[in-house]
Amino acid sequence: MTEGHHLVLGTLTDCLTGKTLTDTHDERYRQGIARHLLGVCGFAAEEIEASRVIEVGAGEKKARFPVDFIVSLGGIAAMVVRYRPGSIVTRHRSGQALCLVLAPHEIPVVVVTNGEEADVLHGGTGELRGQGFDAIPSRGELEAVVSEANMAPVSDRRRELAHRILFACEVDDSCPCDTSISRLD
């Protein structure tokens, strides 16, 4: 069975929520990432928000798409994890842009991953912090990053530019059969 060109393998149980999800290769990678955040990094399921749908725009064009994971500490968004198949270097800029639109402040850490490799970046500058799943900050490490981070509000102009980057990278560059992205224009 397929949805577009995505092979559907049945169903699986989401390790964060216990809900039944469509089992695809992409979802298997997402579940592996979530298990890593829970088991290796030490985050609680309540600290990890999965698939928050955000709206982005470029001029009059608007669209919605889900963000894979947002990790919060004490109710403060601290890390974004963005999964997409293929080259992770091509996802650095859009990952950084997510850090400027998901919260009133600049989210200090972004992880871009294809499920096999991971780059950990500074959310504001895009500077590479580390590579590999072992470089994803543990709960304690992320607490230290947040305590030293600039949590100043993101300016309207910077947020607008980040929206444009996200529209170009995540919407215009998306697979036509990806039903998780909905254009509003």
DAQUI-V319593 format. One record per pair of residues at least 12 apart in sequence whose ideal C-beta (glycine too) atoms are under 10 Angstrom apart, sorted by the first residue. I is the first residue (numbers start at 1). J is the second residue. D is the distance in Angstrom with one decimal. If there is no record, write none. Layout:
I;J;D / I;J;D
This chain:
1;22;9.7 / 2;24;9.5 / 2;177;9.2 / 3;22;7.5 / 3;24;7.7 / 3;177;7.0 / 3;178;9.4 / 3;179;7.0 / 4;175;7.1 / 4;176;7.6 / 4;177;2.4 / 4;178;7.4 / 4;179;7.6 / 5;175;7.7 / 5;176;9.5 / 5;177;6.1 / 6;22;8.8 / 6;24;5.2 / 6;25;7.7 / 6;26;7.1 / 6;27;9.4 / 6;175;8.4 / 6;177;7.0 / 6;178;8.3 / 6;179;9.2 / 7;23;9.3 / 7;24;6.5 / 7;25;6.6 / 7;26;9.9 / 8;22;5.8 / 8;23;6.8 / 8;24;6.0 / 8;25;9.9 / 8;27;9.6 / 9;22;8.5 / 9;23;4.3 / 9;24;6.5 / 9;25;7.7 / 9;27;8.7 / 9;28;8.0 / 10;22;8.2 / 10;23;4.7 / 10;24;9.6 / 11;23;5.4 / 11;27;9.6 / 12;24;9.1 / 12;27;6.6 / 12;28;7.4 / 12;31;6.7 / 13;31;8.7 / 14;27;8.7 / 14;30;8.8 / 14;31;7.1 / 14;34;7.7 / 14;45;9.8 / 14;50;7.4 / 14;51;9.4 / 15;30;9.6 / 15;31;5.7 / 15;32;9.3 / 15;33;10.0 / 15;34;5.2 / 15;35;5.6 / 15;37;9.5 / 15;38;6.8 / 15;39;9.3 / 15;45;7.9 / 15;48;9.8 / 15;50;9.7 / 16;30;9.7 / 16;31;8.7 / 16;34;5.4 / 16;35;9.3 / 16;37;8.8 / 16;38;7.7 / 16;43;10.0 / 16;45;5.0 / 16;46;9.1 / 16;48;5.8 / 16;49;8.8 / 16;50;5.4 / 16;51;9.6 / 16;69;8.6 / 17;34;9.7 / 17;45;7.7 / 17;48;9.8 / 17;50;7.2 / 17;51;9.6 / 18;45;9.3 / 19;50;9.8 / 21;50;9.9 / 21;51;9.6 / 25;85;8.0 / 25;115;8.7 / 26;68;9.8 / 26;83;7.3 / 26;84;8.6 / 26;85;6.7 / 26;115;8.0 / 26;178;9.7 / 26;180;9.7 / 27;83;9.8 / 28;115;8.0 / 29;68;9.6 / 29;83;6.0 / 29;84;9.5 / 29;85;7.7 / 29;113;8.0 / 29;114;7.5 / 29;115;3.0 / 29;116;8.0 / 30;50;7.8 / 30;51;8.7 / 30;68;6.1 / 30;69;8.1 / 30;81;9.2 / 30;83;5.6 / 30;113;9.7 / 30;115;7.7 / 31;50;9.9 / 31;115;9.7 / 32;83;9.4 / 32;113;9.6 / 32;115;6.2 / 32;116;9.3 / 32;133;9.3 / 33;48;9.8 / 33;50;9.7 / 33;68;7.2 / 33;69;6.9 / 33;81;6.2 / 33;82;9.9 / 33;83;6.0 / 33;111;8.4 / 33;113;6.4 / 33;115;6.6 / 33;118;8.4 / 33;133;8.5 / 33;136;8.9 / 34;48;6.7 / 34;50;6.9 / 34;68;8.8 / 34;69;6.9 / 34;81;8.8 / 34;83;9.9 / 36;81;9.3 / 36;111;10.0 / 36;113;9.5 / 36;118;9.0 / 36;133;5.9 / 36;134;9.8 / 36;136;7.0 / 37;50;9.9 / 37;69;6.8 / 37;71;6.8 / 37;79;8.9 / 37;81;7.2 / 37;111;9.3 / 37;133;10.0 / 37;136;7.5 / 37;138;9.8 / 37;139;9.3 / 40;133;7.4 / 40;134;8.3 / 40;136;7.8 / 40;138;7.7 / 41;71;8.4 / 41;79;9.3 / 41;133;9.2 / 41;136;5.9 / 41;137;7.0 / 41;138;4.9 / 41;139;6.2 / 41;140;9.4 / 41;141;8.4 / 41;142;7.9 / 42;137;10.0 / 42;138;5.4 / 42;139;4.2 / 42;140;7.4 / 42;141;9.6 / 42;142;9.5 / 43;69;9.4 / 43;71;5.8 / 43;72;9.3 / 43;73;8.6 / 43;78;9.8 / 43;79;8.9 / 43;137;9.8 / 43;138;8.4 / 43;139;5.4 / 43;142;8.2 / 44;71;9.9 / 44;139;8.3 / 46;72;8.9 / 47;70;9.4 / 47;71;5.8 / 47;72;5.7 / 47;73;6.6 / 47;74;9.1 / 47;75;9.5 / 47;78;8.8 / 47;79;9.7 / 47;139;7.8 / 47;142;9.5 / 48;68;9.9 / 48;69;5.6 / 48;70;7.5 / 48;71;5.5 / 48;72;8.1 / 48;79;9.4 / 48;81;8.6 / 49;67;8.3 / 49;68;9.7 / 49;69;6.9 / 49;70;4.5 / 49;71;7.8 / 49;72;6.9 / 49;77;8.5 / 49;80;10.0 / 49;102;9.7 / 50;66;8.2 / 50;67;8.6 / 50;68;6.8 / 50;69;5.6 / 50;70;8.2 / 50;81;9.4 / 51;65;9.7 / 51;66;4.2 / 51;67;7.2 / 51;68;6.9 / 51;69;8.3 / 51;70;9.6 / 51;180;8.1 / 52;66;6.6 / 52;67;5.1 / 52;68;9.0 / 52;69;8.9 / 52;70;6.0 / 52;77;9.9 / 52;80;9.9 / 52;102;7.6 / 53;65;6.9 / 53;66;5.1 / 53;67;7.9 / 53;180;8.3 / 53;181;9.8 / 53;182;8.7 / 54;66;7.7 / 54;67;6.0 / 54;70;9.8 / 54;98;8.1 / 54;101;6.7 / 54;102;6.7 / 54;163;9.4 / 54;166;8.1 / 54;170;9.5 / 55;101;9.4 / 55;163;8.8 / 55;166;9.9 / 55;182;9.4 / 55;184;7.3 / 56;94;10.0 / 56;97;8.7 / 56;98;9.5 / 56;101;7.0 / 56;162;8.4 / 56;163;4.8 / 56;164;8.2 / 56;165;8.9 / 56;166;4.4 / 56;167;5.0 / 56;168;9.6 / 56;169;9.8 / 56;170;7.2 / 56;171;6.9 / 56;184;9.7 / 57;160;8.8 / 57;163;5.5 / 57;164;8.0 / 57;166;8.9 / 57;167;6.3 / 57;171;9.4 / 57;184;8.2 / 57;185;8.5 / 58;160;9.2 / 58;161;9.9 / 58;163;6.7 / 58;164;4.5 / 58;165;8.8 / 58;166;8.5 / 58;167;4.0 / 58;168;6.8 / 58;171;8.3 / 58;172;8.4 / 58;185;9.4 / 59;163;9.8 / 59;164;8.1 / 59;167;8.9 / 59;185;9.2 / 60;184;9.9 / 60;185;6.3 / 61;164;9.5 / 61;167;6.3 / 61;168;10.0 / 61;171;7.9 / 61;172;8.7 / 61;183;7.6 / 61;184;8.1 / 61;185;4.4 / 62;163;9.2 / 62;167;8.1 / 62;171;9.0 / 62;182;9.5 / 62;183;7.5 / 62;184;4.0 / 62;185;5.7 / 63;166;8.9 / 63;167;6.5 / 63;170;8.0 / 63;171;4.3 / 63;172;8.9 / 63;174;8.7 / 63;181;6.0 / 63;182;6.4 / 63;183;4.7 / 63;184;5.8 / 63;185;7.4 / 64;171;9.0 / 64;180;8.7 / 64;181;7.1 / 64;182;4.9 / 64;183;8.3 / 64;184;6.7 / 65;166;8.2 / 65;167;9.6 / 65;170;5.5 / 65;171;6.6 / 65;174;7.5 / 65;178;8.3 / 65;180;6.0 / 65;181;4.4 / 65;182;7.7 / 65;183;9.8 / 66;170;10.0 / 66;180;5.3 / 66;181;8.4 / 67;80;6.6 / 67;81;8.5 / 67;82;6.9 / 67;83;9.8 / 67;98;6.2 / 67;101;9.4 / 67;102;6.7 / 67;166;9.8 / 67;170;9.4 / 68;80;8.2 / 68;81;5.5 / 68;82;5.6 / 68;83;4.7 / 68;84;8.6 / 68;98;9.7 / 68;111;9.3 / 68;113;8.8 / 69;81;4.0 / 69;82;8.1 / 69;83;8.1 / 69;111;8.4 / 70;98;8.7 / 70;102;6.2 / 70;103;8.3 / 70;107;7.9 / 71;107;9.2 / 71;109;8.2 / 71;111;9.2 / 71;136;9.6 / 71;137;9.0 / 71;139;8.8 / 71;142;7.0 / 72;103;8.9 / 72;107;9.5 / 72;142;9.9 / 72;146;9.8 / 73;139;7.5 / 73;142;6.3 / 73;143;6.0 / 73;145;9.6 / 73;146;5.9 / 73;147;9.8 / 74;143;8.8 / 74;146;8.4 / 76;103;7.7 / 76;105;7.8 / 76;107;9.0 / 76;108;9.7 / 76;146;6.6 / 76;149;9.5 / 76;151;7.5 / 77;99;8.6 / 77;102;5.9 / 77;103;4.1 / 77;104;9.0 / 77;105;7.6 / 77;106;9.7 / 77;107;5.0 / 77;108;9.1 / 77;109;10.0 / 77;123;9.6 / 77;146;9.6 / 77;151;9.9 / 78;103;9.2 / 78;105;9.9 / 78;107;6.6 / 78;108;6.3 / 78;109;6.6 / 78;123;9.2 / 78;137;8.7 / 78;139;9.7 / 78;142;5.4 / 78;143;8.1 / 78;145;7.2 / 78;146;4.9 / 78;149;8.1 / 78;151;9.8 / 79;99;9.0 / 79;107;6.8 / 79;108;7.4 / 79;109;4.1 / 79;110;7.1 / 79;111;6.7 / 79;120;8.8 / 79;123;8.1 / 79;136;8.2 / 79;137;6.9 / 79;142;5.9 / 79;145;8.2 / 79;146;8.9 / 80;95;6.7 / 80;96;9.2 / 80;97;9.9 / 80;98;4.9 / 80;99;5.8 / 80;101;9.9 / 80;102;6.4 / 80;103;9.3 / 80;107;5.6 / 80;108;9.7 / 80;109;7.4 / 80;110;4.7 / 80;111;7.2 / 80;112;9.0 / 80;121;9.6 / 80;123;7.1 / 81;95;8.8 / 81;98;9.7 / 81;109;9.1 / 81;110;7.7 / 81;111;4.5 / 81;112;8.1 / 81;113;6.8 / 81;118;8.5 / 81;120;9.6 / 81;136;7.8 / 82;94;7.2 / 82;95;4.8 / 82;96;9.9 / 82;97;10.0 / 82;98;6.3 / 82;99;9.9 / 82;110;6.8 / 82;111;7.0 / 82;112;5.1 / 82;113;7.3 / 82;170;8.9 / 83;111;8.9 / 83;112;8.2 / 83;113;5.4 / 83;114;7.1 / 83;115;6.1 / 83;118;9.4 / 84;112;7.6 / 84;113;8.1 / 84;114;6.5 / 84;115;9.1 / 84;169;9.5 / 84;170;8.6 / 84;173;9.7 / 84;174;9.5 / 85;113;9.9 / 85;114;5.5 / 85;115;7.4 / 85;116;9.4 / 85;175;9.6 / 86;114;6.0 / 87;112;9.8 / 87;114;7.5 / 87;117;9.2 / 88;111;9.4 / 88;112;4.9 / 88;113;6.1 / 88;114;5.3 / 88;115;9.7 / 88;116;9.1 / 88;117;5.6 / 88;118;7.1 / 88;119;5.3 / 88;131;9.2 / 89;112;8.3 / 89;117;9.6 / 89;119;7.3 / 89;128;9.9 / 90;112;8.9 / 90;169;8.1 / 90;173;8.7 / 91;110;9.3 / 91;111;9.9 / 91;112;4.1 / 91;113;8.3 / 91;114;8.3 / 91;119;8.1 / 91;121;9.7 / 91;169;7.6 / 91;170;9.2 / 92;110;8.4 / 92;112;6.0 / 92;119;6.7 / 92;121;6.2 / 92;126;5.8 / 92;127;9.9 / 92;128;8.3 / 92;169;9.9 / 93;112;9.5 / 93;121;9.8 / 93;126;6.9 / 93;162;9.6 / 93;165;5.9 / 93;166;9.3 / 93;168;9.2 / 93;169;6.6 / 94;110;9.4 / 94;112;8.1 / 94;162;9.0 / 94;165;6.0 / 94;166;5.8 / 94;167;9.7 / 94;168;8.2 / 94;169;3.7 / 94;170;5.7 / 94;173;8.7 / 95;109;10.0 / 95;110;4.2 / 95;111;7.5 / 95;112;4.3 / 95;113;9.4 / 95;119;8.2 / 95;120;9.9 / 95;121;6.3 / 95;123;8.2 / 95;126;8.1 / 95;165;10.0 / 95;166;9.8 / 95;169;9.2 / 96;110;6.0 / 96;112;8.9 / 96;121;6.3 / 96;122;8.2 / 96;123;6.3 / 96;124;7.6 / 96;125;7.8 / 96;126;4.3 / 96;127;9.5 / 96;162;7.9 / 96;165;8.1 / 97;110;9.1 / 97;123;9.7 / 97;126;9.3 / 97;158;9.6 / 97;159;9.4 / 97;161;8.0 / 97;162;3.9 / 97;163;7.7 / 97;164;8.5 / 97;165;4.2 / 97;166;5.0 / 97;167;9.5 / 97;168;9.5 / 97;169;7.5 / 97;170;8.7 / 98;110;6.4 / 98;112;9.5 / 98;123;8.2 / 98;162;7.7 / 98;165;9.3 / 98;166;6.8 / 98;169;9.9 / 98;170;8.7 / 99;121;8.5 / 99;122;8.7 / 99;123;3.3 / 99;124;6.8 / 99;125;9.9 / 99;126;9.0 / 99;154;8.7 / 99;162;8.1 / 100;123;7.7 / 100;124;7.8 / 100;154;5.0 / 100;155;9.2 / 100;158;5.8 / 100;159;5.7 / 100;160;9.6 / 100;161;8.1 / 100;162;3.9 / 100;163;8.7 / 100;165;8.9 / 100;166;9.2 / 101;154;7.7 / 101;158;9.5 / 101;159;5.8 / 101;160;9.4 / 101;161;10.0 / 101;162;5.0 / 101;163;6.1 / 101;165;9.4 / 101;166;6.8 / 102;123;9.6 / 102;154;9.8 / 102;162;9.6 / 103;123;9.8 / 103;151;9.0 / 103;153;9.4 / 103;154;8.1 / 104;151;8.8 / 104;152;9.4 / 104;153;5.3 / 104;154;7.0 / 104;159;9.5 / 105;123;9.6 / 105;124;9.8 / 105;149;8.2 / 105;150;8.0 / 105;151;4.3 / 105;152;6.5 / 105;153;6.1 / 105;154;6.7 / 106;122;9.4 / 106;123;5.7 / 106;124;4.6 / 106;125;9.5 / 106;149;7.5 / 106;150;6.4 / 106;151;7.2 / 106;152;7.0 / 106;153;8.5 / 106;154;5.7 / 106;158;8.7 / 107;123;4.6 / 107;124;8.5 / 107;146;9.5 / 107;149;8.6 / 107;151;9.3 / 107;154;9.4 / 108;121;9.9 / 108;122;7.0 / 108;123;5.0 / 108;124;7.2 / 108;129;9.6 / 108;137;9.5 / 108;142;8.3 / 108;145;5.3 / 108;146;6.2 / 108;147;10.0 / 108;148;8.4 / 108;149;3.9 / 108;150;8.0 / 108;151;8.1 / 109;121;7.4 / 109;122;7.2 / 109;123;5.7 / 109;124;9.9 / 109;129;7.1 / 109;136;8.6 / 109;137;6.2 / 109;141;9.3 / 109;142;6.6 / 109;145;6.0 / 109;146;8.6 / 109;149;8.6 / 110;122;7.9 / 110;123;4.9 / 110;124;9.5 / 110;126;8.3 / 110;129;9.2 / 111;129;9.3 / 111;130;9.5 / 111;133;8.9 / 111;135;8.4 / 111;136;5.6 / 111;137;8.8 / 113;132;9.8 / 113;133;7.8 / 113;136;8.6 / 115;133;9.7 / 116;133;9.0 / 117;131;7.4 / 117;132;7.2 / 117;133;8.4 / 118;130;8.5 / 118;131;6.9 / 118;132;5.9 / 118;133;5.2 / 118;134;8.8 / 118;135;6.8 / 118;136;6.2 / 119;131;5.6 / 119;132;8.6 / 119;135;8.1 / 119;136;10.0 / 120;132;8.4 / 120;133;9.3 / 120;134;9.7 / 120;135;4.6 / 120;136;5.9 / 120;137;7.2 / 122;145;9.1 / 122;149;9.2 / 123;145;9.6 / 123;149;8.3 / 123;150;10.0 / 124;149;8.4 / 124;150;7.0 / 124;152;9.6 / 124;154;9.0 / 124;158;9.5 / 129;145;8.7 / 167;183;9.8 / 167;185;9.9 / 171;183;6.9 / 171;184;9.9 / 171;185;9.7
